[in-house]
Amino acid sequence: MKWQFAKTMVGWISLTGLPLYAQTAPPVVDYKAQIKPLLQAHCFACHGTLKQESNLRLDSGNHMLKGGEIGPALVAGNSKESLLYQVLTDDADFEMPPKGQGRKLKPDEVNLIKRWIEQGAKFPDNDRPEADPADHWAFQQIKRPSIPTVQTKVINPIDAFVAYQQEHAGLIPQPETDKATLLRRVYLDLIGLPPTPEELHAFLNDSSPNAFQRVVEDLLKRPQYGERWGRHWMDVWRYSDWYGRRGAKDMTNSYSLTWRWRDWIIRSLNEDKGYDRMVMEMLAADEIAPNDLENLVATGFIVRNFYRWNYHTWLKDNVEHTSKAFLGLTMNCCECHDHKYDPIGQEEYFSFRSFFEPIDLRHDRVPGEADPGEFPEYKLGVRNGPVRTGMVRIYDKKLDAKAKFYTGGLEQNLVKDKPPAEAAAIKFLKGDQLQFGKVDLPVTAWYPGLKPFVIKEETQKRESDYQAALKAWEQQKSHLEQSLKKQEALLAKTILNLTVKQKAEISQANSKQPRLINRQALRLKATQGRRTLSHEMSGWKSFDTETLVRFQLKILSDSLVNFQLSNDLSAGRTNLYVAFHAGKIITFAPGTTSKAEIGSYKTDSGKLHFQINILLQPEKDIAELTITQIADSKVIVDHKPIALNGWNPIGAKNRGIFLDAHPGSVAEFDDIVFMQNGSEEIQRFDFEFPNYRQGEDIPGIENWQATRFSSAPATSQVVLHKPLTEAEQKLQQEIKAATEKRDLAKLKRDVIQFKMKAARDAKQEYAARVQAAKARYIDQTKNFESLEQAASQAERQANLSRSESKLKSAKLALLEAKQLPSEDKARAKKIQAAEKQLSQSQGELKTAQKAVKETTTTYSKLSPQYPKQSTGKRTALAQWIVDRNNPLTARVAVNHIWMRHFGQPIVKSVYNFGRSGAKPTHPALLDWLAVELMDHQWSMKHLHRQIVLSKTYQRSSRGVDPQHVNHSKDRDNQLLWKFPTNRMEAEVIRDSLFYLAKDLDPKMFGQELEQDQGLITNRRSIYYSHHGEAKMEFLELFDAASATDCYERKSSIMPQQALALTNSQLSVQKGRQIANQLWSQVVGLNKTREQKNQAFIQSAFELILTRPASDKEQIAATKFLSGQERLFSQAKTKPAPQTKKQIKNDFNQPATEPEVRARESFVQALFSHNDFVTIR
């Protein structure tokens, strides 16, 4: 039957031609709810009240029908003829919105507009275009509003404004809260710490009408106020310690000295510095207080935005966050296009950026700390490690710098034909009328080395160094002189005791000390590495006649070994060159430095022992080279001319000889002699005992140096021609030991004496430089040039003394390294390091000796010098921002303050007071607060008083029944009929745990502590590092501030938060500590154990929750303690017994006694109580 009915119905439907499904008309598009918001978001910026591109407005239905230069935008019922729809299709000749002016509409959004048009493009009769931006509430001049008349009796104007709106809304405000809750509320609000039980009882027992006012005044005077409210403003101003590559000790974001700005914020708030002055100093302290070290750090507001890898990003952030923090405007929206909602053009963005375009960072010294040195310029691949002394600040480095116009948010897209933007603020707020000129800075601001404290500290340091060196010399002089005389006498006695035959073998030539004849040679061994020695020639009286240079060379391993004469030893310059290279003899051809083969030898002949004679002929600028094989007296090079290339040892330092063995070479030099007039010896190097001792590497002996061309492990040691007899060995050992002791005694004396001299000269040269600099830049005396010449000479003399002192120290270090036992594994490395230092010291001495003969007025500056002027632009910007006629600054500031007192702002969009931002819940109150702030010298403490002394602030936070009228009319408490409850901020929770355990370190200020120490060290949370790479995990769990952007904190509820308060290391440890302290207060009472437990419970409630326990809570707590004690007594696993030290100091382990452990658990349970974590 049913089946037959269905067949009949289908047949009937088919015959009638009706569809088989229900067909409904598409829903009507709502213009007000769907179309106008879409057009506002994407079109109003160019076709609204701000701008009318092509004379077209789209901000009302009538305007769309009217159209613009190319006709109506709208033809009702016909989307194909409607320009509004046509430009959104893929077939359009141009794109809307234009590229770079916002996102393209989605297909469903385009379809929505199409449907609206085809449905007749209906809009309400009362559809109005956008209001004139000039009429926006936040852009109106701030005027003190009249205090409204209300039915409720009020004293505080704040209450009148709040009550007025409540009465008009028909709301019933809650009564005042109880005294204990109010006290806890204001303590946590103003200083971020709970009141102690003593403070609670004092307030509860004070019945005077001004008791709460006295509490408020006391809290505002406490230094903890600055720490609490400093953290609030650090949120707004985006405080961040340095980061980027913190693990690699490489700063890229912010700066390592930014903590001084944090300290400045705290100090300024405690001093009740005006908000306007704080803004001025943060933007332009270097111009308005250029010598005020305490306040210069305020520019940390700009330093914090610093990004080392891209200055463009730094300047962008300065624009964005200056406008958001102080003006409540989103100027960053204008970087790519005109602002879509507010009357700010893209060109104005670049004009605003021009305020910051000249800036850079610099280091400044602070009293009592070492000079941080100059700010390091960015170098690719070079780490910029944290600087820990001094301060960092901004200054105008490029006075003429202006922002260049670019497109698309990319600085690479410069518009070449557009001139740089002149600095100007926002035009509609009359910021384009600013007047500014360059600021002349005081001398000590641009030349900080002239600051009195710097001169005083540097003078004291040098005086202290000199006095210490003088004292050391005077204390040790007599002993050192006696020691030297003793060693000289022992050496003389050793020589006197020689046999007649031994004395006969002693030559006195060219040395005051005896030398054994033709026993030793110098071996350069470079089987690995390279060995290059140099020796400066000195003492020559003339070089205008022929001079013979002769020496012997024995090649033991033939690679490349050479002899050179040089006019510049330090630079490694070669004038004359004779080389032996794998069978070839190579020199410079006359008049050139081109290498040429001049002879050869057989490398396998076994006759690689040569006598080399070089006849120098300076008048011809050549030399004649003769080389003879010693074994068979065969001449292999006979009087061949080679280049001298102007070598001349007369009248100049740093000229002499090189002996050079390249890798793979082993060669011995011996008996190097310079002779004039046939037989007159000028200089001789025979490498004989006792000045040269077998096995010694000769750098440091008779001024031989290992040059910078040397490389390990090559050596240059003195070797014997043939083994010594036993008597000769004994003789050498005796003389060697006596000579080394004499040399060591002499060097020890010289080192201390020369250090004293260097310290004396350093003190004198600094005083001379200071005198010269003062004369020129401060006193501006006429004779400053003569003082500069004296300063220059004093500095060069000091450099010479310092070089001489370093050379003596290097020689001593080398001698001591050589005297180490041969089995000492570090001996070779120490000798190598000492040789390197000796070579450097000898080079520095030569430079200093040359410089001391010059006459000049140049000398080292006392410090870096910076531009003598600043642009004055940032001062003008700051003055404009804090000008009373600016309608935004005070409103934005008081909105932030109000939000942090009540947990909710008057204007929800705290950094956007523009037309796209939220409307104020209490506009008149906002303006009254703004005027109140300005009329009282922008005092934030005055505003705090007004707010916390209001009945609005003192209301109960208790809710009402769901049926209550307040729920239906203001469910979200926007009109403040009760005090809004808020969870403690992360820092307040952590600090309170330490504070309640009497373990919070009250020390203020200083370099940031590492965040990973936050649970095991006890400073306030504000002093731990907080940055983009890491935050203290405990704080982050409770929604600590974002280091990149935190104009308003978020508040979350997560299970991990309860876990952290229950079993984190911090809460458990502090719970044990508190339990121990509370029990120690009651254990001595003359009461029963039950009474003691009750006293303990009350004490815990008062300490942790700032209120007594109710009767129900007392009963529940008593049951909890007994239950926990029973549970722990029955536990199979017992805690390890604690030592006295653990009980006293760290509480890392639970108590062993069940009753003690129960009390610990009770305290930890109270940490999770709503009344602990909530500000009520």
JOHU-V599203 format. One record per helix or strand of 3 or more residues. SS is the DSSP state (helix for helix, strand for strand). FROM is the first residue (numbers start at 1). TO is the last residue. Records with the same first field share a line. If there is no record, write none. Layout:
SS = FROM-TO  FROM-TO
This chain:
helix = 2-16  31-42  53-55  61-66  83-86  107-118  133-135  137-139  157-169  179-190  197-204  211-221  223-236  246-248  259-270  275-288  293-303  311-327  331-334  346-353  427-429  431-433  443-446  448-450  452-496  500-504  726-778  784-818  827-851  873-882  889-902  923-935  940-948  965-969  986-996  1011-1013  1021-1023  1033-1037  1055-1063  1065-1082  1089-1105  1111-1130  1140-1145  1154-1167  1170-1173
strand = 243-245  250-253  359-364  391-396  520-526  530-536  547-557  561-566  576-581  584-588  595-600  609-617  622-629  634-643  656-661  665-676  680-685  715-720
